[in-house]
Amino acid sequence: RRGRLYEALAAYDDALRYLRPENAPLAYAQTQNNRANRLSDLATLPGEDRRGRLYEALAAYDDALRY
């Protein structure tokens, strides 16, 4: 599970290199929301920095809400 979550997170990070809010605001927001979901999932796993992951997720959710 951990490996797949990391793969998904990397895919969302890669997508965000190309998706910009000024060009595709809805796609950008959806990608940020999905990224935040994966960060929240990672926060539940043993050995993860729960607090750090949740703060990252909140930042991504906040960014998605702007668009």
Distance bins in CASP14 RR format, pairs under 12 A and 6 or more apart:
PFRMAT RR
TARGET T0000
AUTHOR 0000-0000-0000
RMODE 2
METHOD distances of the structure
MODEL  1
1 7 0 0 0 0 0 1 0 0 0 0 0
1 8 0 0 0 0 0 1 0 0 0 0 0
1 38 0 0 0 0 0 1 0 0 0 0 0
1 41 0 0 0 0 1 0 0 0 0 0 0
1 42 0 0 0 0 1 0 0 0 0 0 0
1 44 0 0 0 0 1 0 0 0 0 0 0
1 45 1 0 0 1 0 0 0 0 0 0 0
1 46 0 0 0 0 0 1 0 0 0 0 0
1 48 0 0 0 0 0 1 0 0 0 0 0
2 8 0 0 0 0 0 1 0 0 0 0 0
2 9 0 0 0 0 0 1 0 0 0 0 0
2 38 0 0 0 0 0 1 0 0 0 0 0
2 41 0 0 0 0 1 0 0 0 0 0 0
2 42 1 0 0 1 0 0 0 0 0 0 0
2 43 0 0 0 0 0 1 0 0 0 0 0
2 44 0 0 0 0 0 1 0 0 0 0 0
2 45 1 0 1 0 0 0 0 0 0 0 0
2 46 0 0 0 0 1 0 0 0 0 0 0
2 47 0 0 0 0 1 0 0 0 0 0 0
2 48 0 0 0 0 1 0 0 0 0 0 0
3 9 0 0 0 0 1 0 0 0 0 0 0
3 10 0 0 0 0 1 0 0 0 0 0 0
3 11 0 0 0 0 0 1 0 0 0 0 0
3 38 0 0 0 0 0 1 0 0 0 0 0
3 41 0 0 0 0 0 1 0 0 0 0 0
3 42 0 0 0 0 1 0 0 0 0 0 0
3 45 0 0 0 0 1 0 0 0 0 0 0
3 48 0 0 0 0 0 1 0 0 0 0 0
4 10 0 0 0 0 0 1 0 0 0 0 0
4 11 0 0 0 0 0 1 0 0 0 0 0
4 38 0 0 0 0 1 0 0 0 0 0 0
4 41 0 0 0 0 1 0 0 0 0 0 0
4 42 0 0 0 0 0 1 0 0 0 0 0
4 45 0 0 0 0 0 1 0 0 0 0 0
5 11 0 0 0 0 0 1 0 0 0 0 0
5 12 0 0 0 0 0 1 0 0 0 0 0
5 34 0 0 0 0 0 1 0 0 0 0 0
5 35 0 0 0 0 0 1 0 0 0 0 0
5 37 0 0 0 0 1 0 0 0 0 0 0
5 38 1 0 1 0 0 0 0 0 0 0 0
5 39 0 0 0 0 1 0 0 0 0 0 0
5 40 0 0 0 0 0 1 0 0 0 0 0
5 41 1 0 1 0 0 0 0 0 0 0 0
5 42 1 0 1 0 0 0 0 0 0 0 0
5 43 0 0 0 0 0 1 0 0 0 0 0
5 44 0 0 0 0 1 0 0 0 0 0 0
5 45 1 0 0 1 0 0 0 0 0 0 0
5 48 0 0 0 0 1 0 0 0 0 0 0
5 53 0 0 0 0 0 1 0 0 0 0 0
6 12 0 0 0 0 0 1 0 0 0 0 0
6 13 0 0 0 0 0 1 0 0 0 0 0
6 38 0 0 0 0 1 0 0 0 0 0 0
6 39 0 0 0 0 0 1 0 0 0 0 0
6 41 0 0 0 0 0 1 0 0 0 0 0
6 42 1 0 0 1 0 0 0 0 0 0 0
6 45 0 0 0 0 0 1 0 0 0 0 0
6 48 0 0 0 0 0 1 0 0 0 0 0
6 53 0 0 0 0 0 1 0 0 0 0 0
7 13 0 0 0 0 0 1 0 0 0 0 0
7 14 0 0 0 0 0 1 0 0 0 0 0
7 38 0 0 0 0 1 0 0 0 0 0 0
7 42 0 0 0 0 0 1 0 0 0 0 0
8 14 0 0 0 0 0 1 0 0 0 0 0
8 15 0 0 0 0 0 1 0 0 0 0 0
8 31 0 0 0 0 0 1 0 0 0 0 0
8 34 1 0 0 1 0 0 0 0 0 0 0
8 35 0 0 0 0 1 0 0 0 0 0 0
8 36 0 0 0 0 0 1 0 0 0 0 0
8 37 0 0 0 0 1 0 0 0 0 0 0
8 38 1 0 1 0 0 0 0 0 0 0 0
8 39 0 0 0 0 0 1 0 0 0 0 0
8 41 0 0 0 0 1 0 0 0 0 0 0
8 42 0 0 0 0 1 0 0 0 0 0 0
9 15 0 0 0 0 0 1 0 0 0 0 0
9 16 0 0 0 0 0 1 0 0 0 0 0
9 31 0 0 0 0 0 1 0 0 0 0 0
9 34 0 0 0 0 1 0 0 0 0 0 0
9 35 1 0 0 1 0 0 0 0 0 0 0
9 36 0 0 0 0 0 1 0 0 0 0 0
9 37 0 0 0 0 1 0 0 0 0 0 0
9 38 1 0 1 0 0 0 0 0 0 0 0
9 39 1 0 0 1 0 0 0 0 0 0 0
9 40 0 0 0 0 0 1 0 0 0 0 0
9 41 0 0 0 0 1 0 0 0 0 0 0
9 42 1 0 0 1 0 0 0 0 0 0 0
9 43 0 0 0 0 0 1 0 0 0 0 0
9 48 0 0 0 0 0 1 0 0 0 0 0
9 53 0 0 0 0 1 0 0 0 0 0 0
9 56 0 0 0 0 1 0 0 0 0 0 0
9 57 0 0 0 0 0 1 0 0 0 0 0
9 60 0 0 0 0 0 1 0 0 0 0 0
10 16 0 0 0 0 0 1 0 0 0 0 0
10 17 0 0 0 0 0 1 0 0 0 0 0
10 35 0 0 0 0 0 1 0 0 0 0 0
10 38 0 0 0 0 1 0 0 0 0 0 0
10 42 0 0 0 0 0 1 0 0 0 0 0
11 17 0 0 0 0 0 1 0 0 0 0 0
11 18 0 0 0 0 0 1 0 0 0 0 0
11 31 0 0 0 0 1 0 0 0 0 0 0
11 34 0 0 0 0 1 0 0 0 0 0 0
11 35 0 0 0 0 1 0 0 0 0 0 0
11 38 0 0 0 0 1 0 0 0 0 0 0
12 18 0 0 0 0 0 1 0 0 0 0 0
12 19 0 0 0 0 1 0 0 0 0 0 0
12 27 0 0 0 0 0 1 0 0 0 0 0
12 28 0 0 0 0 0 1 0 0 0 0 0
12 30 0 0 0 0 1 0 0 0 0 0 0
12 31 1 0 1 0 0 0 0 0 0 0 0
12 32 0 0 0 0 1 0 0 0 0 0 0
12 33 0 0 0 0 1 0 0 0 0 0 0
12 34 1 0 1 0 0 0 0 0 0 0 0
12 35 1 1 0 0 0 0 0 0 0 0 0
12 36 0 0 0 0 1 0 0 0 0 0 0
12 37 0 0 0 0 1 0 0 0 0 0 0
12 38 1 0 0 1 0 0 0 0 0 0 0
12 39 0 0 0 0 1 0 0 0 0 0 0
12 42 0 0 0 0 0 1 0 0 0 0 0
12 56 0 0 0 0 0 1 0 0 0 0 0
12 57 0 0 0 0 0 1 0 0 0 0 0
12 60 0 0 0 0 1 0 0 0 0 0 0
12 64 0 0 0 0 0 1 0 0 0 0 0
13 19 0 0 0 0 0 1 0 0 0 0 0
13 31 0 0 0 0 1 0 0 0 0 0 0
13 32 0 0 0 0 0 1 0 0 0 0 0
13 34 0 0 0 0 0 1 0 0 0 0 0
13 35 1 0 0 1 0 0 0 0 0 0 0
13 38 0 0 0 0 1 0 0 0 0 0 0
13 39 0 0 0 0 0 1 0 0 0 0 0
13 56 0 0 0 0 0 1 0 0 0 0 0
13 60 0 0 0 0 0 1 0 0 0 0 0
14 31 0 0 0 0 1 0 0 0 0 0 0
14 35 0 0 0 0 0 1 0 0 0 0 0
15 24 0 0 0 0 0 1 0 0 0 0 0
15 27 0 0 0 0 1 0 0 0 0 0 0
15 28 0 0 0 0 1 0 0 0 0 0 0
15 30 0 0 0 0 1 0 0 0 0 0 0
15 31 1 0 1 0 0 0 0 0 0 0 0
15 32 0 0 0 0 1 0 0 0 0 0 0
15 34 0 0 0 0 1 0 0 0 0 0 0
15 35 0 0 0 0 1 0 0 0 0 0 0
16 24 0 0 0 0 0 1 0 0 0 0 0
16 27 0 0 0 0 0 1 0 0 0 0 0
16 28 1 0 0 1 0 0 0 0 0 0 0
16 29 0 0 0 0 0 1 0 0 0 0 0
16 30 0 0 0 0 0 1 0 0 0 0 0
16 31 1 0 1 0 0 0 0 0 0 0 0
16 32 1 0 0 1 0 0 0 0 0 0 0
16 33 0 0 0 0 0 1 0 0 0 0 0
16 34 0 0 0 0 0 1 0 0 0 0 0
16 35 1 0 0 1 0 0 0 0 0 0 0
16 36 0 0 0 0 0 1 0 0 0 0 0
16 60 0 0 0 0 1 0 0 0 0 0 0
16 63 0 0 0 0 1 0 0 0 0 0 0
16 64 0 0 0 0 0 1 0 0 0 0 0
17 28 0 0 0 0 0 1 0 0 0 0 0
17 31 0 0 0 0 0 1 0 0 0 0 0
18 24 0 0 0 0 1 0 0 0 0 0 0
18 27 0 0 0 0 1 0 0 0 0 0 0
18 28 0 0 0 0 1 0 0 0 0 0 0
18 31 0 0 0 0 1 0 0 0 0 0 0
19 25 0 0 0 0 1 0 0 0 0 0 0
19 26 0 0 0 0 1 0 0 0 0 0 0
19 27 1 0 1 0 0 0 0 0 0 0 0
19 28 1 0 1 0 0 0 0 0 0 0 0
19 29 0 0 0 0 1 0 0 0 0 0 0
19 30 0 0 0 0 1 0 0 0 0 0 0
19 31 1 0 1 0 0 0 0 0 0 0 0
19 32 0 0 0 0 1 0 0 0 0 0 0
19 34 0 0 0 0 0 1 0 0 0 0 0
19 35 0 0 0 0 0 1 0 0 0 0 0
19 63 0 0 0 0 0 1 0 0 0 0 0
19 64 0 0 0 0 0 1 0 0 0 0 0
19 67 0 0 0 0 0 1 0 0 0 0 0
20 27 0 0 0 0 1 0 0 0 0 0 0
20 28 1 0 0 1 0 0 0 0 0 0 0
20 29 0 0 0 0 0 1 0 0 0 0 0
20 31 0 0 0 0 0 1 0 0 0 0 0
20 32 0 0 0 0 0 1 0 0 0 0 0
20 67 0 0 0 0 0 1 0 0 0 0 0
21 27 0 0 0 0 1 0 0 0 0 0 0
21 28 1 0 1 0 0 0 0 0 0 0 0
21 29 1 0 0 1 0 0 0 0 0 0 0
21 30 0 0 0 0 0 1 0 0 0 0 0
21 31 0 0 0 0 0 1 0 0 0 0 0
21 32 0 0 0 0 1 0 0 0 0 0 0
21 63 0 0 0 0 1 0 0 0 0 0 0
21 64 0 0 0 0 1 0 0 0 0 0 0
21 65 0 0 0 0 0 1 0 0 0 0 0
21 66 1 0 0 1 0 0 0 0 0 0 0
21 67 1 0 1 0 0 0 0 0 0 0 0
22 28 0 0 0 0 1 0 0 0 0 0 0
22 66 0 0 0 0 0 1 0 0 0 0 0
22 67 0 0 0 0 1 0 0 0 0 0 0
23 67 0 0 0 0 0 1 0 0 0 0 0
24 30 0 0 0 0 1 0 0 0 0 0 0
24 31 0 0 0 0 1 0 0 0 0 0 0
24 32 0 0 0 0 0 1 0 0 0 0 0
24 67 0 0 0 0 1 0 0 0 0 0 0
25 31 0 0 0 0 0 1 0 0 0 0 0
25 32 0 0 0 0 0 1 0 0 0 0 0
25 63 0 0 0 0 0 1 0 0 0 0 0
25 64 0 0 0 0 1 0 0 0 0 0 0
25 65 0 0 0 0 0 1 0 0 0 0 0
25 66 0 0 0 0 1 0 0 0 0 0 0
25 67 1 0 1 0 0 0 0 0 0 0 0
26 32 0 0 0 0 0 1 0 0 0 0 0
26 33 0 0 0 0 0 1 0 0 0 0 0
26 64 0 0 0 0 0 1 0 0 0 0 0
26 67 1 0 0 1 0 0 0 0 0 0 0
27 33 0 0 0 0 0 1 0 0 0 0 0
27 34 0 0 0 0 0 1 0 0 0 0 0
27 64 0 0 0 0 0 1 0 0 0 0 0
27 67 0 0 0 0 1 0 0 0 0 0 0
28 34 0 0 0 0 0 1 0 0 0 0 0
28 35 0 0 0 0 0 1 0 0 0 0 0
28 60 0 0 0 0 0 1 0 0 0 0 0
28 63 0 0 0 0 1 0 0 0 0 0 0
28 64 1 0 0 1 0 0 0 0 0 0 0
28 65 0 0 0 0 0 1 0 0 0 0 0
28 66 0 0 0 0 1 0 0 0 0 0 0
28 67 1 0 1 0 0 0 0 0 0 0 0
29 35 0 0 0 0 0 1 0 0 0 0 0
29 36 0 0 0 0 0 1 0 0 0 0 0
29 60 0 0 0 0 0 1 0 0 0 0 0
29 61 0 0 0 0 1 0 0 0 0 0 0
29 62 0 0 0 0 0 1 0 0 0 0 0
29 63 1 0 0 1 0 0 0 0 0 0 0
29 64 1 0 1 0 0 0 0 0 0 0 0
29 65 1 0 0 1 0 0 0 0 0 0 0
29 66 1 0 0 1 0 0 0 0 0 0 0
29 67 1 0 1 0 0 0 0 0 0 0 0
30 36 0 0 0 0 0 1 0 0 0 0 0
30 37 0 0 0 0 0 1 0 0 0 0 0
30 60 0 0 0 0 0 1 0 0 0 0 0
30 61 0 0 0 0 0 1 0 0 0 0 0
30 63 0 0 0 0 0 1 0 0 0 0 0
30 64 1 0 0 1 0 0 0 0 0 0 0
30 65 0 0 0 0 0 1 0 0 0 0 0
30 67 0 0 0 0 1 0 0 0 0 0 0
31 37 0 0 0 0 0 1 0 0 0 0 0
31 38 0 0 0 0 0 1 0 0 0 0 0
31 60 0 0 0 0 1 0 0 0 0 0 0
31 63 0 0 0 0 0 1 0 0 0 0 0
31 64 0 0 0 0 1 0 0 0 0 0 0
31 67 0 0 0 0 0 1 0 0 0 0 0
32 38 0 0 0 0 0 1 0 0 0 0 0
32 39 0 0 0 0 0 1 0 0 0 0 0
32 56 0 0 0 0 0 1 0 0 0 0 0
32 57 0 0 0 0 0 1 0 0 0 0 0
32 58 0 0 0 0 0 1 0 0 0 0 0
32 59 0 0 0 0 1 0 0 0 0 0 0
32 60 1 0 1 0 0 0 0 0 0 0 0
32 61 1 0 0 1 0 0 0 0 0 0 0
32 62 0 0 0 0 1 0 0 0 0 0 0
32 63 1 0 1 0 0 0 0 0 0 0 0
32 64 1 1 0 0 0 0 0 0 0 0 0
32 65 0 0 0 0 1 0 0 0 0 0 0
32 66 0 0 0 0 1 0 0 0 0 0 0
32 67 1 0 0 1 0 0 0 0 0 0 0
33 39 0 0 0 0 0 1 0 0 0 0 0
33 40 0 0 0 0 0 1 0 0 0 0 0
33 57 0 0 0 0 1 0 0 0 0 0 0
33 58 0 0 0 0 0 1 0 0 0 0 0
33 60 1 0 0 1 0 0 0 0 0 0 0
33 61 1 0 0 1 0 0 0 0 0 0 0
33 62 0 0 0 0 0 1 0 0 0 0 0
33 63 0 0 0 0 1 0 0 0 0 0 0
33 64 1 0 1 0 0 0 0 0 0 0 0
33 65 0 0 0 0 1 0 0 0 0 0 0
33 66 0 0 0 0 0 1 0 0 0 0 0
33 67 0 0 0 0 1 0 0 0 0 0 0
34 40 0 0 0 0 0 1 0 0 0 0 0
34 41 0 0 0 0 0 1 0 0 0 0 0
34 57 0 0 0 0 0 1 0 0 0 0 0
34 60 0 0 0 0 1 0 0 0 0 0 0
34 61 0 0 0 0 0 1 0 0 0 0 0
34 64 0 0 0 0 1 0 0 0 0 0 0
35 41 0 0 0 0 0 1 0 0 0 0 0
35 42 0 0 0 0 0 1 0 0 0 0 0
35 53 0 0 0 0 0 1 0 0 0 0 0
35 56 0 0 0 0 1 0 0 0 0 0 0
35 57 0 0 0 0 1 0 0 0 0 0 0
35 58 0 0 0 0 0 1 0 0 0 0 0
35 59 0 0 0 0 1 0 0 0 0 0 0
35 60 1 0 1 0 0 0 0 0 0 0 0
35 61 0 0 0 0 1 0 0 0 0 0 0
35 63 0 0 0 0 1 0 0 0 0 0 0
35 64 0 0 0 0 1 0 0 0 0 0 0
36 42 0 0 0 0 0 1 0 0 0 0 0
36 43 0 0 0 0 0 1 0 0 0 0 0
36 53 0 0 0 0 0 1 0 0 0 0 0
36 54 0 0 0 0 1 0 0 0 0 0 0
36 55 0 0 0 0 0 1 0 0 0 0 0
36 56 1 0 0 1 0 0 0 0 0 0 0
36 57 1 0 1 0 0 0 0 0 0 0 0
36 58 1 0 0 1 0 0 0 0 0 0 0
36 59 0 0 0 0 1 0 0 0 0 0 0
36 60 1 1 0 0 0 0 0 0 0 0 0
36 61 1 0 1 0 0 0 0 0 0 0 0
36 62 0 0 0 0 1 0 0 0 0 0 0
36 63 0 0 0 0 1 0 0 0 0 0 0
36 64 1 0 0 1 0 0 0 0 0 0 0
36 65 0 0 0 0 0 1 0 0 0 0 0
37 43 0 0 0 0 0 1 0 0 0 0 0
37 44 0 0 0 0 0 1 0 0 0 0 0
37 53 0 0 0 0 0 1 0 0 0 0 0
37 54 0 0 0 0 0 1 0 0 0 0 0
37 56 0 0 0 0 0 1 0 0 0 0 0
37 57 1 0 0 1 0 0 0 0 0 0 0
37 60 0 0 0 0 1 0 0 0 0 0 0
37 61 0 0 0 0 1 0 0 0 0 0 0
37 64 0 0 0 0 0 1 0 0 0 0 0
38 44 0 0 0 0 0 1 0 0 0 0 0
38 45 0 0 0 0 0 1 0 0 0 0 0
38 48 0 0 0 0 0 1 0 0 0 0 0
38 53 0 0 0 0 1 0 0 0 0 0 0
38 56 0 0 0 0 1 0 0 0 0 0 0
38 57 0 0 0 0 1 0 0 0 0 0 0
38 60 0 0 0 0 1 0 0 0 0 0 0
38 61 0 0 0 0 0 1 0 0 0 0 0
39 45 0 0 0 0 0 1 0 0 0 0 0
39 48 0 0 0 0 1 0 0 0 0 0 0
39 49 0 0 0 0 0 1 0 0 0 0 0
39 50 0 0 0 0 0 1 0 0 0 0 0
39 51 0 0 0 0 0 1 0 0 0 0 0
39 52 0 0 0 0 1 0 0 0 0 0 0
39 53 1 0 1 0 0 0 0 0 0 0 0
39 54 1 0 0 1 0 0 0 0 0 0 0
39 55 0 0 0 0 1 0 0 0 0 0 0
39 56 1 0 1 0 0 0 0 0 0 0 0
39 57 1 1 0 0 0 0 0 0 0 0 0
39 58 0 0 0 0 1 0 0 0 0 0 0
39 59 0 0 0 0 1 0 0 0 0 0 0
39 60 1 0 0 1 0 0 0 0 0 0 0
39 61 0 0 0 0 1 0 0 0 0 0 0
39 64 0 0 0 0 0 1 0 0 0 0 0
40 48 0 0 0 0 0 1 0 0 0 0 0
40 50 0 0 0 0 0 1 0 0 0 0 0
40 52 0 0 0 0 0 1 0 0 0 0 0
40 53 1 0 0 1 0 0 0 0 0 0 0
40 54 1 0 0 1 0 0 0 0 0 0 0
40 55 0 0 0 0 0 1 0 0 0 0 0
40 56 0 0 0 0 1 0 0 0 0 0 0
40 57 1 0 1 0 0 0 0 0 0 0 0
40 58 0 0 0 0 1 0 0 0 0 0 0
40 59 0 0 0 0 0 1 0 0 0 0 0
40 60 0 0 0 0 1 0 0 0 0 0 0
40 61 0 0 0 0 1 0 0 0 0 0 0
41 48 0 0 0 0 1 0 0 0 0 0 0
41 50 0 0 0 0 0 1 0 0 0 0 0
41 53 0 0 0 0 1 0 0 0 0 0 0
41 54 0 0 0 0 0 1 0 0 0 0 0
41 56 0 0 0 0 0 1 0 0 0 0 0
41 57 0 0 0 0 1 0 0 0 0 0 0
42 48 1 0 1 0 0 0 0 0 0 0 0
42 49 0 0 0 0 1 0 0 0 0 0 0
42 50 0 0 0 0 1 0 0 0 0 0 0
42 52 0 0 0 0 1 0 0 0 0 0 0
42 53 1 0 1 0 0 0 0 0 0 0 0
42 54 0 0 0 0 1 0 0 0 0 0 0
42 56 0 0 0 0 1 0 0 0 0 0 0
42 57 0 0 0 0 1 0 0 0 0 0 0
43 49 0 0 0 0 1 0 0 0 0 0 0
43 50 1 0 1 0 0 0 0 0 0 0 0
43 51 0 0 0 0 1 0 0 0 0 0 0
43 52 1 0 0 1 0 0 0 0 0 0 0
43 53 1 1 0 0 0 0 0 0 0 0 0
43 54 1 0 1 0 0 0 0 0 0 0 0
43 55 0 0 0 0 1 0 0 0 0 0 0
43 56 0 0 0 0 1 0 0 0 0 0 0
43 57 1 0 0 1 0 0 0 0 0 0 0
43 58 0 0 0 0 0 1 0 0 0 0 0
44 50 1 0 0 1 0 0 0 0 0 0 0
44 53 0 0 0 0 1 0 0 0 0 0 0
44 54 0 0 0 0 1 0 0 0 0 0 0
44 57 0 0 0 0 0 1 0 0 0 0 0
45 53 0 0 0 0 1 0 0 0 0 0 0
47 53 0 0 0 0 0 1 0 0 0 0 0
48 54 0 0 0 0 1 0 0 0 0 0 0
48 56 0 0 0 0 0 1 0 0 0 0 0
48 57 0 0 0 0 0 1 0 0 0 0 0
49 55 0 0 0 0 1 0 0 0 0 0 0
49 56 0 0 0 0 1 0 0 0 0 0 0
49 57 0 0 0 0 0 1 0 0 0 0 0
50 56 0 0 0 0 0 1 0 0 0 0 0
50 57 0 0 0 0 0 1 0 0 0 0 0
51 57 0 0 0 0 0 1 0 0 0 0 0
51 58 0 0 0 0 0 1 0 0 0 0 0
52 58 0 0 0 0 1 0 0 0 0 0 0
52 59 0 0 0 0 1 0 0 0 0 0 0
53 59 0 0 0 0 0 1 0 0 0 0 0
53 60 0 0 0 0 0 1 0 0 0 0 0
54 60 0 0 0 0 0 1 0 0 0 0 0
54 61 0 0 0 0 0 1 0 0 0 0 0
55 61 0 0 0 0 0 1 0 0 0 0 0
55 62 0 0 0 0 0 1 0 0 0 0 0
56 62 0 0 0 0 0 1 0 0 0 0 0
56 63 0 0 0 0 0 1 0 0 0 0 0
57 63 0 0 0 0 0 1 0 0 0 0 0
57 64 0 0 0 0 0 1 0 0 0 0 0
58 64 0 0 0 0 0 1 0 0 0 0 0
58 65 0 0 0 0 0 1 0 0 0 0 0
59 65 0 0 0 0 0 1 0 0 0 0 0
59 66 0 0 0 0 0 1 0 0 0 0 0
60 66 0 0 0 0 0 1 0 0 0 0 0
60 67 0 0 0 0 0 1 0 0 0 0 0
61 67 0 0 0 0 0 1 0 0 0 0 0
END
